[in-house]
Amino acid sequence: MKNDFDVYDRSYSVYALCLSIYFLLSPLEDILTSSLGTLAKYIAGILLTFWFYDHVRSGNKIKFNRFVILPIYLVLLSWTSILWSFDIPTTFNRNISYTLLPVLYILVINRKISQRELKLLDYSILLGGVVTCIIALVNYFYVGVDSSRLTLTEDSDPNGFVGRLLISLFVAFKYLQVKHKSRSMYLLLYFAFGVMVFSIFLSGSRAGFLTVLIIGLIWISIVHKDNILRKMMFIFSIFLLILILSSFLPVDIFERITKIDSYTRDFASDYSRSYLWKSFFLKILPDSPILGFGSGTAGLLTLSYNGLYQGLHNTYLNIWLEYGLFGLPIFLYLIYLFFLRLKTRGLIAELGLLLGTLCIIFFLDAYPKKYLWNTLMYIGLILDFPNLYIKSSYPTKENMEIKRLNGVNI
């Protein structure tokens, strides 16, 4: 993915402004819903309109590399699965949402933006995450700390709440590693980072806790690779922070984070994740292991086989359920391509963001959700800048090698 723009361009395109608004609103989708869908989807529709207009006007062609071909295949598979769907009307209706985000992803990684526009996008993502957390915290403490776990609305899933914050958390952490002229910028960034971490803990999401831990360990292992003392001090400070945060958590949330019983209860006794996953392998999958049952049918299948309308709470199994072996390997291969590109480029923090997202979607049905495709869009944009962070203190492998050559202790 190449990018041949002028990095000193100081203007913002209408496309970049719409994209920033879209990422700003994405974490807030639970309170922006209506009978016609979320406001962020309207912005996505506007972006697609701009994309179509630009390509017709300029005659630019879509870059049909593997990052584009694989999502196109998944979209076509969604519509083709109508032919063998468990419930054709459901599959047809769900395919609209199953198509929008992959198509928007294709648009984003094919549309060039400037470095200045990427910075605007970062600020929008950061603002969206902070506003989401503040609204959730106000609602939570207004109702009372003993009433429920922190989410954006009463019906929100805590894991989904955390999933929407991952990119914002990553952006805050990224800018904390870059030198700023103003101390107020550091204070704002630490405030944003602290609010989001505290909100993730208060949500009681074990997947969110595990995701933050994974990102932190990846970061520590790279940034402080050659300094054992600094690494140990950093790990100690992380555990100290966790201990301090745990003293502010209600007892039921702290117990939820530290126990895994709802994942491992007996197969026949409760509708836990382990129950859903076991029933998938033992009951549902044997009836159609190759073709799957059609997109959007997971809830109907669990209702038919288990007597309760709910998904599998696992994106990988959900894709296998709906697309069979024609879909799951393609999705995993797309993720592998991103992993390989980030590893080759030495973009360790972005690799942590990708792994964190893969962790959170292990506990969610996230294929048609923004927190999966937004992560891929954002990483695709980062990969479009060959040397974006080389001159900063941002810890890529290239930066660390430059510092070693200059005798800087990392």
C-alpha positions as CSV (number, residue, x, y, z in Angstrom):
1,M,0.0,0.0,0.0
2,K,1.7,3.1,-1.3
3,N,0.9,6.8,-0.5
4,D,2.3,9.5,-2.8
5,F,0.7,12.7,-1.3
6,D,2.4,15.9,-0.1
7,V,2.9,15.4,3.6
8,Y,3.1,19.2,4.1
9,D,-0.4,19.8,2.7
10,R,-2.2,21.9,5.4
11,S,-5.8,21.5,4.1
12,Y,-8.4,19.0,5.1
13,S,-10.5,17.2,2.5
14,V,-14.2,16.8,3.0
15,Y,-13.6,13.0,2.9
16,A,-11.1,13.3,5.8
17,L,-13.5,15.4,7.8
18,C,-16.3,12.8,7.3
19,L,-13.9,10.0,8.2
20,S,-13.0,11.8,11.4
21,I,-16.6,12.3,12.3
22,Y,-17.3,8.7,11.7
23,F,-14.5,7.5,14.0
24,L,-15.6,10.2,16.5
25,L,-19.2,8.8,16.7
26,S,-18.4,5.1,16.4
27,P,-17.8,4.5,20.2
28,L,-21.1,6.3,20.9
29,E,-23.2,4.1,18.6
30,D,-25.3,2.7,21.5
31,I,-26.8,6.1,22.3
32,L,-27.1,7.2,18.6
33,T,-29.5,4.5,17.5
34,S,-32.8,5.0,15.8
35,S,-35.2,2.9,13.8
36,L,-33.1,3.4,10.8
37,G,-29.8,2.4,12.4
38,T,-26.9,4.4,13.9
39,L,-25.8,7.9,13.0
40,A,-22.3,6.5,12.3
41,K,-23.8,4.4,9.5
42,Y,-25.1,7.5,7.9
43,I,-21.7,9.0,7.9
44,A,-20.3,5.7,6.4
45,G,-22.9,6.1,3.6
46,I,-21.7,9.6,2.9
47,L,-18.1,8.4,2.8
48,L,-19.0,5.7,0.3
49,T,-20.8,8.4,-1.8
50,F,-17.6,10.6,-1.8
51,W,-15.5,7.5,-2.7
52,F,-17.8,6.7,-5.7
53,Y,-17.8,10.3,-6.9
54,D,-14.0,10.6,-6.6
55,H,-13.4,7.4,-8.6
56,V,-15.8,8.4,-11.3
57,R,-14.3,11.9,-11.6
58,S,-10.7,10.9,-11.4
59,G,-10.8,7.5,-13.1
60,N,-8.7,6.0,-10.3
61,K,-8.9,2.3,-10.0
62,I,-9.2,0.2,-6.8
63,K,-6.0,-1.4,-5.8
64,F,-6.9,-5.1,-6.0
65,N,-4.3,-6.5,-3.6
66,R,-5.0,-9.2,-1.0
67,F,-6.1,-6.7,1.6
68,V,-9.0,-5.8,-0.8
69,I,-9.7,-9.1,-2.5
70,L,-10.3,-11.1,0.7
71,P,-13.0,-8.7,2.1
72,I,-14.7,-8.6,-1.3
73,Y,-14.7,-12.4,-1.2
74,L,-16.3,-12.3,2.2
75,V,-19.0,-9.9,1.0
76,L,-19.8,-12.0,-2.0
77,L,-19.9,-15.1,0.3
78,S,-22.4,-13.3,2.5
79,W,-24.8,-12.8,-0.3
80,T,-24.2,-16.2,-1.8
81,S,-25.0,-17.9,1.5
82,I,-28.6,-17.0,0.8
83,L,-28.7,-20.1,-1.4
84,W,-28.2,-22.4,1.6
85,S,-29.3,-20.2,4.5
86,F,-31.1,-21.6,7.5
87,D,-33.4,-18.6,7.3
88,I,-33.4,-16.7,3.9
89,P,-35.2,-13.5,5.1
90,T,-32.9,-13.1,8.0
91,T,-29.8,-13.6,5.9
92,F,-31.0,-11.2,3.3
93,N,-31.8,-8.5,5.9
94,R,-28.5,-9.0,7.8
95,N,-26.4,-8.8,4.6
96,I,-26.9,-5.1,4.4
97,S,-25.0,-4.6,7.7
98,Y,-22.6,-7.4,6.8
99,T,-21.7,-5.5,3.6
100,L,-21.4,-1.9,4.7
101,L,-18.4,-2.2,7.0
102,P,-16.2,-4.4,4.7
103,V,-17.0,-2.0,1.8
104,L,-16.2,1.0,3.9
105,Y,-12.9,-0.7,4.9
106,I,-12.1,-1.2,1.2
107,L,-12.8,2.5,0.6
108,V,-10.6,3.7,3.5
109,I,-7.5,1.7,2.6
110,N,-7.8,2.8,-1.1
111,R,-8.3,6.5,-0.3
112,K,-5.2,8.6,0.3
113,I,-5.1,11.1,3.2
114,S,-2.3,13.4,4.3
115,Q,-0.3,13.1,7.5
116,R,-2.1,16.2,8.8
117,E,-5.4,14.5,8.1
118,L,-4.3,11.4,9.9
119,K,-3.5,13.5,13.0
120,L,-7.0,15.0,12.8
121,L,-8.3,11.4,12.7
122,D,-6.2,10.5,15.8
123,Y,-7.6,13.5,17.7
124,S,-11.2,12.5,16.7
125,I,-10.7,8.9,17.8
126,L,-9.2,10.1,21.2
127,L,-12.1,12.6,21.8
128,G,-14.7,9.9,20.9
129,G,-13.2,7.5,23.5
130,V,-13.0,10.1,26.2
131,V,-16.5,11.4,25.7
132,T,-17.8,7.8,25.7
133,C,-16.1,7.1,29.0
134,I,-17.3,10.3,30.6
135,I,-20.9,9.6,29.6
136,A,-20.7,6.0,30.8
137,L,-19.1,7.1,34.2
138,V,-21.7,9.8,34.7
139,N,-24.5,7.3,34.1
140,Y,-22.9,4.7,36.2
141,F,-22.3,6.8,39.3
142,Y,-25.6,8.6,38.9
143,V,-27.4,5.2,39.1
144,G,-25.1,3.9,41.9
145,V,-22.0,1.8,42.0
146,D,-23.7,-1.2,43.4
147,S,-26.4,-1.4,40.7
148,S,-24.6,-2.7,37.6
149,R,-21.3,-2.7,35.7
150,L,-20.2,0.3,33.7
151,T,-21.5,0.4,30.1
152,L,-22.8,3.1,27.8
153,T,-26.4,2.0,28.2
154,E,-28.2,-0.6,30.3
155,D,-28.4,-3.0,27.4
156,S,-24.8,-2.6,26.3
157,D,-22.4,-5.5,26.5
158,P,-19.3,-4.7,28.7
159,N,-17.0,-6.5,26.2
160,G,-18.4,-4.5,23.3
161,F,-18.0,-1.3,25.4
162,V,-14.3,-2.1,25.8
163,G,-14.0,-3.1,22.1
164,R,-15.0,0.4,21.1
165,L,-12.4,2.0,23.3
166,L,-9.4,0.0,22.1
167,I,-8.4,2.4,19.2
168,S,-8.9,5.4,21.5
169,L,-6.7,3.8,24.2
170,F,-4.1,3.0,21.6
171,V,-4.0,6.6,20.3
172,A,-3.6,8.0,23.8
173,F,-0.8,5.6,24.5
174,K,0.8,6.4,21.1
175,Y,0.9,10.1,21.7
176,L,2.2,9.6,25.2
177,Q,5.4,8.2,23.7
178,V,6.0,11.2,21.4
179,K,7.6,14.4,22.7
180,H,5.3,17.4,23.0
181,K,6.2,21.0,23.5
182,S,3.4,21.7,26.0
183,R,3.1,20.0,29.4
184,S,-0.7,20.6,29.2
185,M,-0.7,18.1,26.3
186,Y,0.8,15.4,28.5
187,L,-1.7,16.2,31.2
188,L,-4.6,15.8,28.7
189,L,-3.2,12.6,27.4
190,Y,-2.7,11.1,30.8
191,F,-6.2,12.1,31.8
192,A,-7.6,10.5,28.6
193,F,-5.6,7.3,29.2
194,G,-6.5,7.1,32.8
195,V,-10.2,7.6,32.2
196,M,-10.3,4.9,29.6
197,V,-8.3,2.4,31.7
198,F,-10.5,3.1,34.7
199,S,-13.6,2.7,32.6
200,I,-12.4,-0.6,31.3
201,F,-11.8,-1.9,34.8
202,L,-15.1,-0.6,36.0
203,S,-16.9,-2.3,33.1
204,G,-16.0,-5.7,34.7
205,S,-15.0,-7.0,31.3
206,R,-12.6,-9.9,31.8
207,A,-11.8,-9.8,28.1
208,G,-11.1,-6.1,28.4
209,F,-8.8,-6.7,31.3
210,L,-7.0,-9.4,29.4
211,T,-6.7,-7.2,26.3
212,V,-5.2,-4.3,28.2
213,L,-2.8,-6.8,29.9
214,I,-1.7,-8.3,26.5
215,I,-1.1,-4.8,25.0
216,G,0.9,-3.8,28.0
217,L,3.1,-6.9,28.0
218,I,3.8,-6.5,24.3
219,W,4.8,-2.9,24.8
220,I,7.0,-3.7,27.8
221,S,8.8,-6.6,26.1
222,I,9.8,-4.3,23.2
223,V,10.3,-0.8,24.7
224,H,12.3,-2.1,27.7
225,K,13.9,-5.1,26.0
226,D,17.5,-4.2,26.9
227,N,16.8,-2.7,30.3
228,I,15.8,-5.4,32.9
229,L,15.6,-2.9,35.8
230,R,13.3,-0.5,33.9
231,K,11.2,-3.4,32.7
232,M,10.8,-4.7,36.3
233,M,9.9,-1.2,37.5
234,F,7.4,-0.8,34.8
235,I,5.7,-4.1,35.6
236,F,5.7,-3.3,39.3
237,S,4.0,0.1,38.5
238,I,1.4,-1.7,36.4
239,F,0.5,-4.1,39.2
240,L,0.5,-1.2,41.7
241,L,-1.9,0.6,39.4
242,I,-4.2,-2.5,39.2
243,L,-4.1,-2.8,43.0
244,I,-5.1,0.9,43.4
245,L,-7.9,0.6,40.9
246,S,-9.2,-2.6,42.5
247,S,-9.8,-0.7,45.7
248,F,-12.3,1.6,43.9
249,L,-14.1,-1.3,42.2
250,P,-17.3,-2.7,43.7
251,V,-16.8,-6.2,45.1
252,D,-19.0,-7.9,42.5
253,I,-17.0,-6.4,39.6
254,F,-13.7,-7.3,41.2
255,E,-14.9,-10.9,41.7
256,R,-16.1,-11.0,38.1
257,I,-12.7,-9.9,36.8
258,T,-10.8,-12.5,38.9
259,K,-13.1,-15.4,38.4
260,I,-13.9,-17.4,35.2
261,D,-16.8,-19.5,36.4
262,S,-19.3,-18.1,33.9
263,Y,-17.0,-19.3,31.1
264,T,-16.6,-22.8,32.5
265,R,-19.9,-23.9,34.1
266,D,-21.2,-27.3,33.4
267,F,-22.4,-27.9,29.8
268,A,-26.0,-28.7,30.8
269,S,-26.5,-26.3,33.7
270,D,-26.2,-22.7,32.3
271,Y,-26.1,-20.7,29.1
272,S,-22.4,-19.7,29.6
273,R,-19.9,-19.3,26.8
274,S,-18.6,-22.8,27.4
275,Y,-22.1,-24.1,27.0
276,L,-22.6,-22.2,23.7
277,W,-19.2,-23.3,22.4
278,K,-19.8,-26.9,23.3
279,S,-23.3,-26.9,21.8
280,F,-21.8,-25.4,18.6
281,F,-19.3,-28.3,18.2
282,L,-21.6,-31.1,19.4
283,K,-25.1,-30.0,18.2
284,I,-25.0,-27.3,15.5
285,L,-21.8,-27.8,13.5
286,P,-22.3,-31.4,12.5
287,D,-25.4,-30.5,10.5
288,S,-23.5,-28.2,8.1
289,P,-19.7,-28.1,8.8
290,I,-18.6,-27.1,5.3
291,L,-21.1,-24.6,4.0
292,G,-22.4,-23.1,7.2
293,F,-25.9,-21.8,7.8
294,G,-25.9,-18.4,6.1
295,S,-25.0,-15.0,7.4
296,G,-26.9,-13.5,10.3
297,T,-28.5,-16.8,11.4
298,A,-26.5,-17.5,14.7
299,G,-29.3,-16.3,16.9
300,L,-31.9,-18.3,15.2
301,L,-29.7,-21.4,15.4
302,T,-29.0,-21.1,19.1
303,L,-32.8,-20.6,19.6
304,S,-33.5,-23.7,17.5
305,Y,-30.9,-26.0,19.1
306,N,-30.6,-24.5,22.6
307,G,-33.9,-22.8,23.2
308,L,-32.4,-19.3,23.7
309,Y,-31.9,-16.6,21.1
310,Q,-28.3,-15.5,21.4
311,G,-25.1,-15.6,19.4
312,L,-22.0,-17.7,20.1
313,H,-20.1,-14.9,21.7
314,N,-17.1,-15.8,19.7
315,T,-16.4,-14.2,16.3
316,Y,-14.3,-17.0,15.0
317,L,-16.9,-19.7,15.7
318,N,-19.6,-17.4,14.5
319,I,-17.9,-17.0,11.1
320,W,-17.5,-20.8,10.9
321,L,-21.2,-21.2,11.9
322,E,-22.4,-18.8,9.2
323,Y,-19.9,-19.2,6.4
324,G,-18.5,-22.6,7.0
325,L,-15.0,-23.6,5.9
326,F,-15.4,-21.3,2.9
327,G,-15.3,-18.2,5.2
328,L,-13.2,-18.9,8.3
329,P,-9.9,-19.6,6.6
330,I,-10.2,-16.4,4.5
331,F,-11.0,-14.3,7.5
332,L,-8.0,-15.7,9.4
333,Y,-5.8,-15.2,6.4
334,L,-6.7,-11.5,6.2
335,I,-5.8,-11.1,9.9
336,Y,-2.5,-13.0,9.3
337,L,-1.7,-10.5,6.4
338,F,-2.1,-7.6,8.8
339,F,-0.1,-9.4,11.5
340,L,2.7,-10.2,9.0
341,R,2.8,-6.6,7.6
342,L,3.0,-5.0,11.1
343,K,5.7,-7.5,12.2
344,T,7.7,-6.7,9.0
345,R,7.4,-3.0,9.5
346,G,8.2,-3.3,13.2
347,L,5.1,-1.4,14.2
348,I,4.9,-3.0,17.7
349,A,2.2,-0.9,19.2
350,E,-0.1,-1.4,16.2
351,L,0.6,-5.1,16.5
352,G,-0.6,-4.8,20.2
353,L,-3.7,-3.1,19.0
354,L,-4.4,-5.9,16.5
355,L,-3.8,-8.6,19.0
356,G,-5.9,-6.8,21.6
357,T,-8.8,-6.7,19.1
358,L,-8.4,-10.4,18.2
359,C,-8.6,-11.1,22.0
360,I,-11.8,-9.1,22.6
361,I,-13.6,-10.6,19.6
362,F,-12.9,-14.0,20.9
363,F,-15.6,-13.3,23.5
364,L,-18.0,-11.4,21.1
365,D,-19.9,-11.8,17.8
366,A,-18.0,-8.9,16.2
367,Y,-17.9,-9.7,12.5
368,P,-20.4,-7.0,11.5
369,K,-19.3,-4.6,14.3
370,K,-17.3,-1.4,14.0
371,Y,-14.7,-2.2,16.6
372,L,-13.4,-5.0,14.3
373,W,-13.5,-3.3,11.0
374,N,-12.5,0.1,12.4
375,T,-9.3,-1.4,13.8
376,L,-8.5,-2.9,10.4
377,M,-9.2,0.5,8.7
378,Y,-7.0,2.4,11.1
379,I,-4.1,-0.1,10.8
380,G,-4.5,0.0,7.0
381,L,-4.1,3.8,7.2
382,I,-1.0,3.5,9.4
383,L,0.5,1.0,6.9
384,D,0.0,3.6,4.2
385,F,2.7,5.8,5.7
386,P,6.1,4.1,5.2
387,N,8.1,6.3,7.6
388,L,5.4,8.0,9.7
389,Y,7.0,7.7,13.1
390,I,10.7,7.3,12.3
391,K,11.7,10.9,13.4
392,S,9.8,10.7,16.6
393,S,10.4,8.8,19.8
394,Y,7.7,6.4,18.9
395,P,9.1,2.9,19.5
396,T,9.2,1.1,16.2
397,K,12.1,-1.2,15.5
398,E,13.6,1.4,13.2
399,N,13.4,4.1,15.9
400,M,15.1,1.9,18.4
401,E,17.9,1.0,16.0
402,I,18.5,4.7,15.3
403,K,18.7,5.4,19.0
404,R,21.1,2.5,19.5
405,L,23.4,3.8,16.8
406,N,23.3,7.2,18.5
407,G,24.2,5.7,21.8
408,V,20.9,6.3,23.5
409,N,19.9,3.9,26.3
410,I,16.5,2.5,25.6
